[in-house]
Amino acid sequence: MPDPAGAAARSYLYVPADRPDRLERAASRGADALILDLEDAVPPGGKHEARRLLAGAVARPGGGPRRPARARGGVCTARRG
């Protein structure tokens, strides 16, 4: 996945966090930015499992975001650096 630190992302890939198969492949898909979805794409009964799967995915070497961001309720906050 290209590093978006110096340029605006041109492509975004939304990945439901309750799908471990998609979490594993997401970074190799070529999108400039990954949106790891814990809200709309995850059924209400699967949110706890989705959080657990996402935590495991980003804890693996190379699995964490280069520039993490959190979106909630239409507001997105990104850390620079």
N, CA, C and O atoms as a GROMACS GRO file, in nm:
protein
  324
    1MET      N    1   0.085  -0.117   0.000
    1MET     CA    2   0.000   0.000   0.000
    1MET      C    3   0.089   0.123   0.000
    1MET      O    4   0.178   0.134   0.085
    2PRO      N    5   0.069   0.216  -0.091
    2PRO     CA    6   0.151   0.338  -0.094
    2PRO      C    7   0.137   0.418   0.034
    2PRO      O    8   0.033   0.414   0.100
    3ASP      N    9   0.241   0.492   0.068
    3ASP     CA   10   0.238   0.575   0.188
    3ASP      C   11   0.169   0.706   0.156
    3ASP      O   12   0.221   0.784   0.076
    4PRO      N   13   0.051   0.734   0.215
    4PRO     CA   14  -0.022   0.855   0.182
    4PRO      C   15   0.024   0.979   0.257
    4PRO      O   16  -0.041   1.083   0.249
    5ALA      N   17   0.135   0.972   0.330
    5ALA     CA   18   0.178   1.085   0.413
    5ALA      C   19   0.203   1.211   0.333
    5ALA      O   20   0.174   1.321   0.381
    6GLY      N   21   0.255   1.200   0.212
    6GLY     CA   22   0.288   1.318   0.135
    6GLY      C   23   0.187   1.355   0.029
    6GLY      O   24   0.197   1.462  -0.030
    7ALA      N   25   0.090   1.270   0.004
    7ALA     CA   26  -0.006   1.297  -0.102
    7ALA      C   27  -0.145   1.251  -0.061
    7ALA      O   28  -0.161   1.164   0.024
    8ALA      N   29  -0.244   1.311  -0.124
    8ALA     CA   30  -0.381   1.270  -0.098
    8ALA      C   31  -0.404   1.130  -0.154
    8ALA      O   32  -0.352   1.096  -0.261
    9ALA      N   33  -0.480   1.051  -0.084
    9ALA     CA   34  -0.513   0.917  -0.132
    9ALA      C   35  -0.606   0.928  -0.253
    9ALA      O   36  -0.699   1.009  -0.255
   10ARG      N   37  -0.580   0.847  -0.353
   10ARG     CA   38  -0.663   0.846  -0.472
   10ARG      C   39  -0.766   0.735  -0.470
   10ARG      O   40  -0.872   0.746  -0.531
   11SER      N   41  -0.734   0.627  -0.397
   11SER     CA   42  -0.826   0.514  -0.391
   11SER      C   43  -0.840   0.466  -0.247
   11SER      O   44  -0.743   0.463  -0.171
   12TYR      N   45  -0.960   0.427  -0.213
   12TYR     CA   46  -0.992   0.380  -0.078
   12TYR      C   47  -1.053   0.241  -0.089
   12TYR      O   48  -1.135   0.216  -0.178
   13LEU      N   49  -1.015   0.152   0.000
   13LEU     CA   50  -1.073   0.018   0.005
   13LEU      C   51  -1.138   0.000   0.141
   13LEU      O   52  -1.071   0.006   0.244
   14TYR      N   53  -1.268  -0.020   0.142
   14TYR     CA   54  -1.343  -0.045   0.264
   14TYR      C   55  -1.342  -0.195   0.292
   14TYR      O   56  -1.376  -0.276   0.206
   15VAL      N   57  -1.302  -0.232   0.414
   15VAL     CA   58  -1.289  -0.373   0.451
   15VAL      C   59  -1.370  -0.397   0.578
   15VAL      O   60  -1.344  -0.334   0.681
   16PRO      N   61  -1.469  -0.488   0.573
   16PRO     CA   62  -1.543  -0.519   0.694
   16PRO      C   63  -1.451  -0.591   0.793
   16PRO      O   64  -1.389  -0.692   0.758
   17ALA      N   65  -1.443  -0.541   0.915
   17ALA     CA   66  -1.349  -0.595   1.013
   17ALA      C   67  -1.389  -0.732   1.067
   17ALA      O   68  -1.312  -0.795   1.139
   18ASP      N   69  -1.508  -0.779   1.033
   18ASP     CA   70  -1.549  -0.912   1.078
   18ASP      C   71  -1.516  -1.020   0.976
   18ASP      O   72  -1.563  -1.133   0.988
   19ARG      N   73  -1.436  -0.987   0.875
   19ARG     CA   74  -1.398  -1.082   0.771
   19ARG      C   75  -1.247  -1.102   0.771
   19ARG      O   76  -1.176  -1.030   0.701
   20PRO      N   77  -1.196  -1.200   0.848
   20PRO     CA   78  -1.051  -1.218   0.859
   20PRO      C   79  -0.983  -1.244   0.725
   20PRO      O   80  -0.869  -1.203   0.705
   21ASP      N   81  -1.051  -1.311   0.633
   21ASP     CA   82  -0.992  -1.336   0.501
   21ASP      C   83  -0.966  -1.205   0.427
   21ASP      O   84  -0.864  -1.192   0.359
   22ARG      N   85  -1.056  -1.110   0.439
   22ARG     CA   86  -1.039  -0.981   0.372
   22ARG      C   87  -0.938  -0.893   0.444
   22ARG      O   88  -0.864  -0.818   0.380
   23LEU      N   89  -0.934  -0.901   0.576
   23LEU     CA   90  -0.833  -0.824   0.652
   23LEU      C   91  -0.693  -0.867   0.611
   23LEU      O   92  -0.604  -0.783   0.596
   24GLU      N   93  -0.672  -0.997   0.592
   24GLU     CA   94  -0.540  -1.048   0.554
   24GLU      C   95  -0.496  -0.999   0.417
   24GLU      O   96  -0.379  -0.969   0.397
   25ARG      N   97  -0.588  -0.989   0.324
   25ARG     CA   98  -0.553  -0.953   0.186
   25ARG      C   99  -0.558  -0.804   0.157
   25ARG      O  100  -0.507  -0.760   0.054
   26ALA      N  101  -0.617  -0.726   0.244
   26ALA     CA  102  -0.646  -0.585   0.214
   26ALA      C  103  -0.523  -0.504   0.174
   26ALA      O  104  -0.528  -0.430   0.076
   27ALA      N  105  -0.414  -0.516   0.248
   27ALA     CA  106  -0.295  -0.433   0.220
   27ALA      C  107  -0.233  -0.465   0.085
   27ALA      O  108  -0.163  -0.381   0.028
   28SER      N  109  -0.256  -0.584   0.032
   28SER     CA  110  -0.196  -0.622  -0.096
   28SER      C  111  -0.283  -0.584  -0.215
   28SER      O  112  -0.247  -0.616  -0.328
   29ARG      N  113  -0.393  -0.519  -0.194
   29ARG     CA  114  -0.486  -0.487  -0.302
   29ARG      C  115  -0.453  -0.360  -0.379
   29ARG      O  116  -0.514  -0.334  -0.483
   30GLY      N  117  -0.357  -0.281  -0.332
   30GLY     CA  118  -0.312  -0.165  -0.408
   30GLY      C  119  -0.383  -0.034  -0.382
   30GLY      O  120  -0.353   0.065  -0.448
   31ALA      N  121  -0.474  -0.031  -0.288
   31ALA     CA  122  -0.543   0.096  -0.257
   31ALA      C  123  -0.447   0.188  -0.182
   31ALA      O  124  -0.358   0.142  -0.110
   32ASP      N  125  -0.466   0.317  -0.198
   32ASP     CA  126  -0.385   0.415  -0.126
   32ASP      C  127  -0.422   0.420   0.022
   32ASP      O  128  -0.338   0.451   0.106
   33ALA      N  129  -0.548   0.390   0.053
   33ALA     CA  130  -0.594   0.396   0.192
   33ALA      C  131  -0.690   0.281   0.219
   33ALA      O  132  -0.771   0.244   0.134
   34LEU      N  133  -0.681   0.224   0.338
   34LEU     CA  134  -0.773   0.119   0.381
   34LEU      C  135  -0.865   0.176   0.488
   34LEU      O  136  -0.821   0.243   0.580
   35ILE      N  137  -0.993   0.147   0.474
   35ILE     CA  138  -1.092   0.183   0.574
   35ILE      C  139  -1.135   0.051   0.637
   35ILE      O  140  -1.204  -0.028   0.572
   36LEU      N  141  -1.096   0.027   0.760
   36LEU     CA  142  -1.129  -0.098   0.829
   36LEU      C  143  -1.257  -0.072   0.908
   36LEU      O  144  -1.254  -0.009   1.014
   37ASP      N  145  -1.367  -0.120   0.856
   37ASP     CA  146  -1.500  -0.083   0.902
   37ASP      C  147  -1.547  -0.169   1.018
   37ASP      O  148  -1.555  -0.291   1.008
   38LEU      N  149  -1.577  -0.102   1.129
   38LEU     CA  150  -1.635  -0.168   1.247
   38LEU      C  151  -1.780  -0.129   1.265
   38LEU      O  152  -1.843  -0.172   1.362
   39GLU      N  153  -1.835  -0.050   1.179
   39GLU     CA  154  -1.970   0.002   1.197
   39GLU      C  155  -2.069  -0.053   1.095
   39GLU      O  156  -2.132  -0.156   1.119
   40ASP      N  157  -2.082   0.013   0.982
   40ASP     CA  158  -2.188  -0.018   0.886
   40ASP      C  159  -2.179  -0.158   0.826
   40ASP      O  160  -2.283  -0.221   0.804
   41ALA      N  161  -2.060  -0.207   0.799
   41ALA     CA  162  -2.045  -0.336   0.731
   41ALA      C  163  -2.052  -0.454   0.826
   41ALA      O  164  -2.052  -0.569   0.782
   42VAL      N  165  -2.058  -0.428   0.956
   42VAL     CA  166  -2.057  -0.536   1.055
   42VAL      C  167  -2.194  -0.543   1.123
   42VAL      O  168  -2.242  -0.442   1.174
   43PRO      N  169  -2.257  -0.661   1.124
   43PRO     CA  170  -2.386  -0.673   1.191
   43PRO      C  171  -2.372  -0.644   1.341
   43PRO      O  172  -2.266  -0.667   1.399
   44PRO      N  173  -2.478  -0.595   1.404
   44PRO     CA  174  -2.471  -0.560   1.547
   44PRO      C  175  -2.417  -0.673   1.636
   44PRO      O  176  -2.342  -0.647   1.729
   45GLY      N  177  -2.454  -0.795   1.608
   45GLY     CA  178  -2.408  -0.907   1.689
   45GLY      C  179  -2.263  -0.946   1.665
   45GLY      O  180  -2.209  -1.027   1.740
   46GLY      N  181  -2.199  -0.892   1.563
   46GLY     CA  182  -2.062  -0.928   1.529
   46GLY      C  183  -1.958  -0.824   1.564
   46GLY      O  184  -1.840  -0.842   1.533
   47LYS      N  185  -1.998  -0.716   1.626
   47LYS     CA  186  -1.905  -0.605   1.650
   47LYS      C  187  -1.793  -0.642   1.748
   47LYS      O  188  -1.678  -0.602   1.728
   48HIS      N  189  -1.825  -0.717   1.852
   48HIS     CA  190  -1.720  -0.757   1.948
   48HIS      C  191  -1.615  -0.843   1.879
   48HIS      O  192  -1.495  -0.822   1.898
   49GLU      N  193  -1.658  -0.941   1.801
   49GLU     CA  194  -1.565  -1.028   1.728
   49GLU      C  195  -1.485  -0.946   1.625
   49GLU      O  196  -1.366  -0.972   1.605
   50ALA      N  197  -1.549  -0.850   1.560
   50ALA     CA  198  -1.480  -0.767   1.462
   50ALA      C  199  -1.369  -0.686   1.529
   50ALA      O  200  -1.260  -0.674   1.473
   51ARG      N  201  -1.394  -0.632   1.647
   51ARG     CA  202  -1.289  -0.558   1.720
   51ARG      C  203  -1.172  -0.649   1.754
   51ARG      O  204  -1.056  -0.609   1.741
   52ARG      N  205  -1.203  -0.772   1.797
   52ARG     CA  206  -1.097  -0.868   1.830
   52ARG      C  207  -1.014  -0.902   1.707
   52ARG      O  208  -0.891  -0.905   1.713
   53LEU      N  209  -1.080  -0.928   1.595
   53LEU     CA  210  -1.009  -0.962   1.471
   53LEU      C  211  -0.924  -0.846   1.422
   53LEU      O  212  -0.810  -0.865   1.379
   54LEU      N  213  -0.978  -0.725   1.430
   54LEU     CA  214  -0.903  -0.608   1.385
   54LEU      C  215  -0.780  -0.584   1.472
   54LEU      O  216  -0.673  -0.553   1.421
   55ALA      N  217  -0.796  -0.598   1.604
   55ALA     CA  218  -0.682  -0.581   1.694
   55ALA      C  219  -0.572  -0.680   1.662
   55ALA      O  220  -0.454  -0.645   1.663
   56GLY      N  221  -0.608  -0.804   1.633
   56GLY     CA  222  -0.508  -0.905   1.596
   56GLY      C  223  -0.441  -0.873   1.463
   56GLY      O  224  -0.321  -0.893   1.447
   57ALA      N  225  -0.519  -0.823   1.368
   57ALA     CA  226  -0.464  -0.792   1.236
   57ALA      C  227  -0.362  -0.678   1.242
   57ALA      O  228  -0.257  -0.687   1.178
   58VAL      N  229  -0.390  -0.573   1.317
   58VAL     CA  230  -0.297  -0.461   1.322
   58VAL      C  231  -0.179  -0.489   1.415
   58VAL      O  232  -0.078  -0.419   1.409
   59ALA      N  233  -0.190  -0.589   1.501
   59ALA     CA  234  -0.080  -0.624   1.592
   59ALA      C  235   0.029  -0.704   1.522
   59ALA      O  236   0.143  -0.710   1.569
   60ARG      N  237  -0.004  -0.767   1.409
   60ARG     CA  238   0.097  -0.845   1.335
   60ARG      C  239   0.201  -0.752   1.275
   60ARG      O  240   0.169  -0.639   1.239
   61PRO      N  241   0.326  -0.798   1.262
   61PRO     CA  242   0.429  -0.714   1.199
   61PRO      C  243   0.384  -0.668   1.060
   61PRO      O  244   0.344  -0.749   0.976
   62GLY      N  245   0.391  -0.539   1.038
   62GLY     CA  246   0.350  -0.482   0.910
   62GLY      C  247   0.200  -0.465   0.896
   62GLY      O  248   0.153  -0.419   0.792
   63GLY      N  249   0.124  -0.502   0.998
   63GLY     CA  250  -0.021  -0.497   0.988
   63GLY      C  251  -0.083  -0.367   1.031
   63GLY      O  252  -0.200  -0.341   1.002
   64GLY      N  253  -0.007  -0.284   1.100
   64GLY     CA  254  -0.062  -0.158   1.150
   64GLY      C  255  -0.063  -0.050   1.045
   64GLY      O  256   0.008  -0.059   0.946
   65PRO      N  257  -0.144   0.051   1.066
   65PRO     CA  258  -0.152   0.160   0.968
   65PRO      C  259  -0.029   0.249   0.971
   65PRO      O  260   0.034   0.266   1.075
   66ARG      N  261   0.004   0.305   0.856
   66ARG     CA  262   0.114   0.402   0.849
   66ARG      C  263   0.069   0.536   0.905
   66ARG      O  264   0.148   0.608   0.967
   67ARG      N  265  -0.054   0.570   0.883
   67ARG     CA  266  -0.111   0.693   0.936
   67ARG      C  267  -0.251   0.660   0.985
   67ARG      O  268  -0.348   0.664   0.909
   68PRO      N  269  -0.263   0.625   1.113
   68PRO     CA  270  -0.393   0.581   1.163
   68PRO      C  271  -0.495   0.692   1.165
   68PRO      O  272  -0.462   0.809   1.187
   69ALA      N  273  -0.618   0.656   1.142
   69ALA     CA  274  -0.729   0.749   1.148
   69ALA      C  275  -0.847   0.677   1.211
   69ALA      O  276  -0.858   0.555   1.203
   70ARG      N  277  -0.934   0.753   1.270
   70ARG     CA  278  -1.053   0.695   1.330
   70ARG      C  279  -1.172   0.776   1.284
   70ARG      O  280  -1.174   0.898   1.297
   71ALA      N  281  -1.271   0.709   1.231
   71ALA     CA  282  -1.394   0.775   1.188
   71ALA      C  283  -1.510   0.725   1.272
   71ALA      O  284  -1.525   0.605   1.295
   72ARG      N  285  -1.589   0.818   1.316
   72ARG     CA  286  -1.707   0.780   1.395
   72ARG      C  287  -1.813   0.887   1.378
   72ARG      O  288  -1.786   1.006   1.398
   73GLY      N  289  -1.930   0.845   1.343
   73GLY     CA  290  -2.040   0.939   1.331
   73GLY      C  291  -2.017   1.051   1.231
   73GLY      O  292  -2.061   1.164   1.253
   74GLY      N  293  -1.948   1.021   1.121
   74GLY     CA  294  -1.925   1.121   1.018
   74GLY      C  295  -1.805   1.211   1.045
   74GLY      O  296  -1.778   1.302   0.966
   75VAL      N  297  -1.732   1.187   1.152
   75VAL     CA  298  -1.614   1.269   1.184
   75VAL      C  299  -1.490   1.179   1.172
   75VAL      O  300  -1.488   1.068   1.224
   76CYS      N  301  -1.388   1.228   1.106
   76CYS     CA  302  -1.265   1.151   1.090
   76CYS      C  303  -1.150   1.231   1.150
   76CYS      O  304  -1.136   1.350   1.124
   77THR      N  305  -1.069   1.163   1.230
   77THR     CA  306  -0.950   1.226   1.286
   77THR      C  307  -0.829   1.144   1.244
   77THR      O  308  -0.831   1.021   1.256
   78ALA      N  309  -0.727   1.208   1.196
   78ALA     CA  310  -0.606   1.138   1.152
   78ALA      C  311  -0.486   1.194   1.227
   78ALA      O  312  -0.474   1.314   1.251
   79ARG      N  313  -0.397   1.102   1.263
   79ARG     CA  314  -0.271   1.145   1.326
   79ARG      C  315  -0.168   1.159   1.216
   79ARG      O  316  -0.154   1.071   1.131
   80ARG      N  317  -0.097   1.267   1.218
   80ARG     CA  318   0.011   1.290   1.121
   80ARG      C  319   0.140   1.231   1.176
   80ARG      O  320   0.165   1.232   1.296
   81GLY      N  321   0.223   1.179   1.083
   81GLY     CA  322   0.353   1.135   1.126
   81GLY      C  323   0.378   0.996   1.116
   81GLY      O  324   0.487   0.951   1.150
   0.00000   0.00000   0.00000
